[in-house]
Amino acid sequence: MLEAKVHSYLRGFLREQDNFTWPHHLTMARLVARALRLGRSALIQTGTRGLRYPLSYLTPALLEPKSVVLVVPPLIQEQLLAAEIPQLQQWLNTNKEIITNLPHAHNFSGLILTSPETWLNNHLAGLGHFAGIPTIIDSADFLEEVAAQQLTEKMGQQDWDKLMAKCPKLRELIRNVRIKLTKTLFAHPPNPYQCYTLDPEERKLLQDLLQTLAAEAYLTPNLIKFWQYLKREHQILWAEIVRDTGQFTLYLTPLEVATTLRKIWQQQPTVLIGAFLDWEKNAPTYGQQLGISDVTCLKFAPNPHNEQIQLYLPERLPMPNTPQFQGAIMEQLELLVGLSSNVNKLVVLIVGDVPLKAQVGAKMAAEFGSRVQVEKTNLTANSILVSGWEFWEQNQHQFPIPQLLVITTLPLPSLENPLVAAKVAYYKSQRLDWFRLYLLPTALREIQRAVVCLRASQGVVALLDSRVNHRSYGTTILTALEPYIRYNYLDPSWFGLDWR
């Protein structure tokens, strides 16, 4: 049986290497092997960083006699090809063929490595290269976002130029619509996100133009698809603008991807692996968002003994969106960063609000000088990084582990972002709980991913958003952060100080 074989070989390999501290390798490897053998899909939440657990899925993938597709981001793919796969192949005494492109024959029985974008595009285009082949997807945390990006259609500057070149007799009409859209879009009140959903008048202006061009067969191939998507339900039509140049780009993004992805899961057994996919073991919200059902679920929690963080949660800070909040936050940041100066380690300040991030960066730079970097990657050991959530999530793997990570506000998607507002409106139209099914799960995943790198060192996380203390969902946030030791005061020992 594949499970027994995987267990035996992997246990021997781990003993031989003697430097693998993640305790769940064998359990996870057996579940992956079972999924491959029975053709039954599974969903695994590892609760840890991506490079700690690949042996758990590589061993069954290499020992499985038939083809297996491994979907991993390019950076992880490079690591696997350079280290883990050659080491395992040698230990397992296998010579399974490894390719990083589309399978070259229907009877291919090797391991196919591909990116999430390539894998999704192949399925969405109906090319069928991966259909029916058991698939393992690592870093499935971001699958919804990747799918939405792949399903987004774009109409940019070049598309307008091509239209005017292709149909000279309608050039004046095209130019006038473009000018009108430019005027109305740039008349929208500025927001930090520089994007806007089109209002009904703007949408009709574009629809009428594309309908006229379609009737005359003047649409370019790219815009034929845009026009087809525009006629579908549940699409966000939005514009990204650049005020300095007066240019804009139009996008069509689906409000949900579950309907499209559901067809993909039916084509082959799939093992989805991610650090934090859902705060519940059975992942009902994640499954609903991606159209996944009938899967075996497994969730690992951080070790309560050696992976707990020190959680500083002051009790009397003003609530966000109150006039007193910014001043209180600045005081806390100066105090925390000042204390941490005694420890020659990275300090990270996560500020989700775009204007506040700039203000924090300026204030910290005035106080602490060149140590302060706003969303830069060239950091030194004692740098102070001021970052938004997205920047930290994408780049934390390349930074030293921080001694201190400060979260100014919870990563609840802002309703001031027109795209978030449009998605919330969609949930409301479907009579769904938009907070519990969209805003809160997004925040839970973001906050868990943000702090995971501090667990091995049992670092300090300062959470300065008092909604955790006063809102009903605060308990859910705290549960997602477990294990931790909670403090409502600053402990000088965190920073190598003794105030006795």
VODREN-54065 format. One record per residue (C-alpha): residue number from 1; x negated, y negated, z. Coordinates in Angstrom, 2 decimals. Layout:
BEGIN
NUM_X_Y_Z
...
//
This chain:
BEGIN
1_0.00_0.00_0.00
2_-1.32_-3.45_-0.94
3_-0.69_-4.94_2.52
4_-2.85_-2.32_4.29
5_-5.63_-2.66_1.75
6_-5.62_-6.46_2.04
7_-5.63_-6.30_5.85
8_-8.58_-3.89_5.95
9_-10.76_-5.73_3.43
10_-10.06_-9.20_4.79
11_-10.65_-8.17_8.41
12_-14.02_-6.74_7.42
13_-14.92_-9.87_5.46
14_-14.01_-12.16_8.35
15_-16.08_-10.12_10.78
16_-19.05_-10.21_8.41
17_-18.87_-13.98_7.94
18_-18.29_-14.67_11.64
19_-17.50_-18.35_11.16
20_-13.77_-18.49_10.40
21_-11.82_-19.99_13.27
22_-8.30_-20.04_11.81
23_-6.51_-17.22_13.69
24_-3.71_-16.45_11.21
25_-5.62_-15.14_8.18
26_-4.48_-11.53_8.50
27_-0.81_-12.31_9.19
28_-0.58_-14.68_6.24
29_-2.50_-12.34_3.93
30_-0.12_-9.46_4.70
31_2.92_-11.62_3.91
32_1.41_-12.79_0.60
33_0.54_-9.19_-0.28
34_4.07_-8.07_0.55
35_5.54_-10.83_-1.62
36_3.35_-9.77_-4.55
37_4.14_-6.07_-4.11
38_7.90_-6.45_-3.73
39_8.32_-9.43_-6.06
40_10.02_-11.38_-3.28
41_9.42_-15.09_-2.86
42_8.01_-16.52_0.38
43_7.43_-19.91_1.99
44_4.54_-20.39_4.42
45_3.81_-23.42_6.59
46_0.21_-23.24_7.78
47_0.16_-26.25_10.12
48_-3.45_-26.98_9.17
49_-5.68_-28.56_6.53
50_-5.78_-26.98_3.09
51_-9.33_-25.62_3.06
52_-8.95_-23.46_6.20
53_-6.65_-20.75_4.85
54_-7.32_-19.95_1.12
55_-8.86_-16.56_1.97
56_-5.40_-15.50_3.12
57_-3.91_-15.77_-0.35
58_-7.03_-15.14_-2.42
59_-7.58_-11.63_-1.01
60_-4.16_-10.27_-2.07
61_-4.34_-12.19_-5.37
62_-7.68_-10.55_-6.22
63_-6.63_-7.07_-5.07
64_-3.26_-7.18_-6.86
65_-3.82_-5.13_-10.06
66_-1.54_-7.31_-12.19
67_-1.75_-10.96_-13.19
68_-1.30_-13.66_-10.58
69_-0.93_-17.40_-11.20
70_-2.59_-19.61_-8.59
71_-1.35_-23.21_-8.67
72_-3.74_-25.53_-6.80
73_-4.80_-29.18_-7.09
74_-8.06_-29.70_-9.03
75_-10.19_-30.49_-5.94
76_-9.18_-27.27_-4.19
77_-9.59_-25.37_-7.46
78_-13.21_-26.52_-7.70
79_-13.90_-25.41_-4.13
80_-12.35_-21.98_-4.70
81_-14.31_-21.38_-7.91
82_-17.59_-22.51_-6.36
83_-17.40_-20.63_-3.05
84_-14.44_-18.54_-1.87
85_-13.68_-16.60_-5.06
86_-17.28_-15.49_-5.83
87_-17.83_-14.47_-2.19
88_-14.61_-12.48_-2.04
89_-15.15_-10.86_-5.45
90_-18.52_-9.60_-4.26
91_-17.14_-8.32_-0.95
92_-14.10_-6.67_-2.51
93_-16.25_-5.21_-5.30
94_-13.70_-6.41_-7.87
95_-14.30_-7.90_-11.27
96_-10.87_-9.44_-11.79
97_-11.07_-11.94_-14.63
98_-10.62_-15.59_-13.60
99_-9.40_-18.18_-16.11
100_-8.53_-21.84_-15.71
101_-6.36_-22.21_-18.79
102_-3.24_-20.62_-20.21
103_-3.22_-16.79_-20.31
104_-4.60_-15.64_-23.65
105_-2.57_-12.42_-23.91
106_0.66_-10.95_-22.56
107_-1.23_-8.01_-21.06
108_-3.77_-10.22_-19.24
109_-4.28_-8.89_-15.68
110_-6.54_-11.50_-14.14
111_-6.18_-14.54_-11.89
112_-4.95_-17.69_-13.64
113_-5.87_-20.97_-11.93
114_-3.91_-24.03_-12.98
115_-2.84_-27.41_-11.62
116_0.67_-28.22_-10.36
117_1.12_-30.64_-13.27
118_0.15_-28.10_-15.93
119_2.25_-25.36_-14.35
120_5.33_-27.56_-14.05
121_4.97_-29.06_-17.52
122_4.73_-25.59_-19.04
123_7.93_-24.48_-17.32
124_9.78_-27.73_-18.03
125_8.89_-27.52_-21.73
126_10.09_-23.91_-21.83
127_6.75_-22.65_-23.19
128_6.93_-19.51_-21.09
129_3.19_-18.95_-20.57
130_3.66_-18.47_-16.81
131_7.19_-17.06_-16.79
132_7.52_-13.71_-15.05
133_4.01_-13.77_-13.53
134_3.91_-13.75_-9.69
135_2.84_-17.21_-8.60
136_1.13_-18.66_-5.52
137_1.41_-22.44_-5.05
138_-0.99_-24.06_-2.59
139_-0.41_-27.63_-1.34
140_3.33_-27.26_-1.98
141_3.80_-30.25_0.37
142_3.73_-32.55_-2.67
143_5.71_-30.46_-5.13
144_8.82_-32.64_-5.05
145_6.77_-35.77_-5.79
146_4.83_-34.05_-8.60
147_8.06_-32.74_-10.13
148_9.66_-36.21_-10.00
149_6.58_-37.67_-11.72
150_6.66_-35.02_-14.44
151_10.36_-35.64_-15.01
152_9.94_-39.42_-15.20
153_10.17_-41.05_-18.63
154_8.43_-44.34_-19.37
155_8.98_-47.27_-21.72
156_6.02_-49.63_-21.75
157_4.43_-52.47_-23.68
158_3.23_-50.25_-26.52
159_6.73_-48.81_-27.02
160_8.17_-52.28_-27.64
161_5.36_-53.06_-30.11
162_5.89_-49.77_-31.97
163_9.63_-50.43_-32.24
164_9.10_-53.84_-33.82
165_6.56_-52.39_-36.24
166_8.82_-49.47_-37.17
167_12.02_-51.40_-37.84
168_11.30_-54.93_-39.15
169_14.96_-55.66_-39.91
170_15.81_-55.35_-36.20
171_12.67_-57.07_-34.96
172_14.55_-60.18_-33.83
173_17.05_-58.11_-31.83
174_14.27_-56.12_-30.14
175_12.33_-59.30_-29.31
176_15.41_-61.03_-27.85
177_16.27_-58.05_-25.62
178_12.71_-57.88_-24.40
179_12.70_-61.63_-23.60
180_16.03_-61.41_-21.78
181_14.87_-58.45_-19.71
182_11.63_-60.25_-18.87
183_13.54_-63.31_-17.64
184_16.06_-61.39_-15.56
185_13.54_-58.95_-14.07
186_11.15_-61.71_-13.03
187_14.09_-63.63_-11.54
188_14.53_-60.90_-8.92
189_13.31_-61.97_-5.46
190_9.71_-60.82_-4.88
191_9.21_-57.69_-2.81
192_6.00_-55.98_-1.61
193_6.57_-53.02_-3.96
194_6.75_-55.04_-7.21
195_9.50_-52.80_-8.55
196_13.23_-53.25_-9.06
197_16.15_-51.10_-10.08
198_17.93_-52.56_-13.09
199_21.30_-54.11_-12.36
200_24.34_-53.21_-14.54
201_23.82_-56.14_-16.93
202_20.14_-55.28_-17.48
203_20.98_-51.61_-17.92
204_23.69_-52.39_-20.51
205_21.31_-54.68_-22.41
206_18.81_-51.83_-22.74
207_21.45_-49.19_-23.49
208_22.99_-51.25_-26.29
209_19.60_-51.77_-27.91
210_18.59_-48.10_-27.73
211_22.00_-47.00_-29.00
212_21.66_-49.30_-32.02
213_18.15_-48.02_-32.75
214_19.20_-44.39_-32.30
215_22.07_-44.84_-34.77
216_19.52_-46.14_-37.33
217_17.04_-43.32_-36.48
218_14.45_-45.91_-35.47
219_13.55_-44.51_-32.05
220_9.99_-43.28_-31.61
221_9.57_-39.69_-30.29
222_8.77_-40.99_-26.81
223_11.89_-43.19_-26.75
224_14.17_-40.44_-28.06
225_13.53_-38.61_-24.81
226_13.93_-41.84_-22.82
227_17.29_-42.45_-24.52
228_18.44_-38.89_-23.84
229_17.50_-39.18_-20.15
230_19.20_-42.57_-19.89
231_22.54_-40.94_-20.77
232_22.19_-38.37_-17.99
233_23.67_-38.71_-14.53
234_21.65_-39.21_-11.34
235_18.72_-41.12_-12.88
236_17.08_-44.24_-11.43
237_16.35_-46.85_-14.09
238_13.72_-49.13_-12.62
239_11.04_-51.61_-13.63
240_7.51_-52.12_-12.41
241_6.40_-55.69_-13.00
242_3.06_-57.51_-13.09
243_3.77_-61.14_-12.27
244_0.31_-62.37_-13.26
245_0.72_-61.21_-16.87
246_4.48_-61.40_-17.21
247_4.68_-57.76_-18.31
248_6.95_-54.97_-17.16
249_7.27_-51.20_-17.62
250_10.57_-49.33_-17.46
251_10.93_-45.91_-15.86
252_13.65_-43.29_-15.61
253_13.24_-41.06_-12.56
254_15.61_-38.30_-11.42
255_17.31_-38.82_-8.07
256_16.87_-35.13_-7.30
257_14.70_-32.36_-8.76
258_16.42_-29.34_-7.22
259_18.72_-28.75_-10.20
260_15.77_-28.56_-12.60
261_13.40_-26.59_-10.36
262_16.03_-24.02_-9.36
263_15.77_-22.48_-12.84
264_11.99_-22.10_-12.45
265_12.21_-20.15_-9.17
266_14.48_-17.64_-10.88
267_11.81_-16.72_-13.45
268_9.20_-15.13_-11.16
269_8.46_-14.43_-7.47
270_6.72_-17.44_-5.94
271_4.78_-17.92_-2.71
272_4.84_-21.59_-1.66
273_2.17_-22.64_0.85
274_1.84_-26.01_2.54
275_0.70_-27.56_5.78
276_4.03_-29.09_6.85
277_7.01_-28.49_4.58
278_9.87_-28.72_7.08
279_10.20_-29.15_10.83
280_12.35_-26.01_10.98
281_10.90_-22.53_10.46
282_13.43_-21.58_7.76
283_12.76_-24.87_5.91
284_16.40_-25.64_4.99
285_15.77_-29.29_4.04
286_12.69_-28.50_1.95
287_14.57_-25.69_0.26
288_17.50_-27.96_-0.54
289_15.23_-30.66_-1.97
290_13.47_-28.20_-4.29
291_16.36_-25.85_-5.08
292_14.76_-22.90_-3.25
293_16.84_-20.16_-1.65
294_16.51_-16.56_-0.49
295_12.85_-16.66_0.58
296_10.95_-15.13_3.47
297_9.74_-17.96_5.72
298_6.72_-18.09_8.03
299_5.53_-21.04_10.08
300_2.29_-21.29_12.06
301_1.90_-23.86_14.83
302_-1.34_-25.52_15.94
303_-3.07_-23.77_18.83
304_-1.79_-25.33_22.09
305_-5.14_-24.81_23.81
306_-7.70_-26.22_21.40
307_-5.71_-28.22_18.83
308_-3.77_-30.61_21.03
309_-4.11_-34.34_20.47
310_-4.25_-37.07_23.09
311_-1.06_-39.05_22.40
312_-0.93_-42.62_23.66
313_2.67_-43.87_23.59
314_3.17_-47.17_25.46
315_6.67_-47.72_26.84
316_7.39_-51.44_26.72
317_6.38_-52.59_23.27
318_8.93_-54.63_21.25
319_10.89_-52.79_18.59
320_9.84_-53.16_14.94
321_11.68_-55.90_13.01
322_11.82_-58.11_16.11
323_9.95_-61.45_16.24
324_7.77_-60.24_19.12
325_6.59_-57.04_17.42
326_3.70_-58.38_15.33
327_2.06_-60.25_18.20
328_2.34_-57.26_20.52
329_0.92_-54.93_17.89
330_-2.05_-57.21_17.26
331_-2.84_-57.24_21.00
332_-2.68_-53.44_21.16
333_-4.90_-53.06_18.10
334_-7.54_-55.44_19.45
335_-7.57_-53.58_22.76
336_-7.76_-50.12_21.20
337_-10.39_-51.00_18.62
338_-12.43_-52.90_21.21
339_-12.49_-49.88_23.54
340_-13.38_-47.51_20.72
341_-16.46_-49.60_19.86
342_-18.24_-47.65_22.58
343_-17.89_-44.47_20.45
344_-19.76_-44.41_17.15
345_-16.90_-42.80_15.21
346_-14.35_-43.77_12.61
347_-11.23_-45.64_13.70
348_-8.15_-45.56_11.47
349_-5.26_-48.05_11.67
350_-2.26_-46.90_9.62
351_0.02_-49.80_8.74
352_2.94_-48.87_6.49
353_4.31_-52.40_6.05
354_2.45_-53.98_3.11
355_2.36_-57.64_4.30
356_1.49_-56.56_7.86
357_-1.35_-54.39_6.53
358_-2.98_-57.45_4.95
359_-2.54_-59.45_8.16
360_-4.01_-56.66_10.30
361_-6.96_-56.37_7.92
362_-7.68_-60.09_8.12
363_-7.28_-60.22_11.92
364_-9.50_-57.17_12.52
365_-12.15_-58.47_10.09
366_-12.26_-61.80_11.93
367_-12.78_-59.93_15.20
368_-14.98_-56.98_14.19
369_-16.64_-58.16_10.97
370_-17.89_-55.90_8.19
371_-16.94_-52.71_10.05
372_-13.37_-53.36_8.86
373_-12.41_-51.92_5.48
374_-8.93_-52.19_3.95
375_-8.23_-49.03_1.92
376_-11.87_-48.48_0.91
377_-13.61_-45.12_0.63
378_-17.24_-46.19_1.25
379_-17.03_-45.87_5.03
380_-19.74_-45.53_7.66
381_-19.52_-43.51_10.88
382_-18.25_-46.50_12.90
383_-16.01_-48.10_10.25
384_-12.54_-49.41_11.05
385_-10.22_-48.37_8.21
386_-6.96_-50.27_7.74
387_-4.77_-48.10_5.54
388_-1.27_-47.45_4.31
389_0.22_-43.98_4.60
390_-0.35_-42.99_0.98
391_-4.03_-44.00_0.94
392_-4.77_-42.10_4.15
393_-2.93_-39.00_2.96
394_-4.80_-38.91_-0.36
395_-8.27_-39.65_0.97
396_-8.56_-38.42_4.56
397_-10.32_-35.21_3.48
398_-13.40_-37.18_2.39
399_-13.77_-39.22_5.60
400_-15.40_-38.33_8.92
401_-12.91_-37.15_11.54
402_-11.68_-40.23_13.45
403_-12.01_-40.64_17.18
404_-8.88_-42.80_17.14
405_-5.93_-42.97_14.76
406_-3.37_-45.71_15.36
407_0.14_-45.53_13.89
408_1.80_-48.94_14.03
409_5.23_-47.84_12.79
410_6.86_-44.54_11.90
411_6.59_-43.62_8.21
412_10.34_-43.85_7.59
413_10.80_-44.87_3.94
414_11.79_-48.54_3.82
415_15.22_-49.46_2.49
416_13.56_-52.64_1.20
417_11.94_-50.44_-1.44
418_14.47_-50.43_-4.31
419_13.66_-46.80_-5.17
420_14.31_-45.68_-1.60
421_17.54_-47.69_-1.54
422_18.67_-46.04_-4.79
423_18.00_-42.58_-3.40
424_19.86_-43.38_-0.19
425_22.81_-44.60_-2.27
426_22.74_-41.27_-4.11
427_22.87_-39.31_-0.85
428_25.78_-41.45_0.29
429_27.63_-40.85_-2.98
430_27.24_-37.10_-2.38
431_28.51_-37.57_1.21
432_25.23_-36.24_2.58
433_23.40_-37.36_5.73
434_20.77_-39.52_4.04
435_18.84_-40.13_7.27
436_18.59_-36.50_8.40
437_18.07_-35.09_4.90
438_15.76_-37.73_3.40
439_14.28_-40.45_5.63
440_13.55_-38.35_8.72
441_12.06_-35.28_6.91
442_9.82_-37.61_4.91
443_8.59_-39.27_8.10
444_8.01_-35.94_9.86
445_5.87_-34.58_7.04
446_3.87_-37.80_6.73
447_3.10_-38.07_10.44
448_2.09_-34.41_10.76
449_-0.26_-34.62_7.78
450_-1.77_-37.84_9.13
451_-2.82_-36.43_12.50
452_-3.83_-32.89_11.49
453_-7.50_-33.80_11.01
454_-7.78_-34.91_14.66
455_-6.61_-31.61_16.12
456_-9.90_-29.73_15.96
457_-11.63_-32.55_17.88
458_-8.59_-33.21_20.12
459_-8.79_-36.86_19.13
460_-6.65_-39.81_20.21
461_-3.44_-40.80_18.39
462_-1.84_-44.10_19.42
463_1.81_-44.36_18.36
464_2.99_-47.96_18.77
465_6.55_-47.61_17.45
466_8.95_-47.80_20.41
467_11.77_-46.24_18.41
468_10.27_-42.93_19.51
469_11.24_-43.84_23.07
470_14.67_-45.31_22.37
471_16.21_-43.60_19.32
472_17.86_-40.19_19.28
473_15.46_-38.93_16.62
474_12.46_-39.75_18.81
475_12.55_-36.27_20.35
476_12.31_-34.73_16.88
477_9.27_-36.91_16.09
478_7.56_-35.85_19.30
479_8.34_-32.17_18.69
480_6.69_-32.46_15.27
481_3.54_-33.84_16.93
482_3.14_-30.94_19.35
483_0.86_-29.82_20.89
484_-0.23_-33.01_22.65
485_-0.95_-34.50_26.05
486_1.15_-37.63_26.38
487_-0.03_-40.82_28.09
488_1.66_-44.18_28.58
489_-1.66_-45.71_29.65
490_-5.14_-45.90_28.16
491_-7.56_-43.30_29.50
492_-11.13_-44.71_29.46
493_-12.61_-41.22_29.08
494_-11.31_-41.14_25.48
495_-13.91_-43.77_24.65
496_-16.77_-42.52_26.83
497_-16.07_-45.10_29.53
498_-15.68_-44.74_33.28
499_-13.63_-47.44_35.02
500_-13.91_-46.05_38.54
//
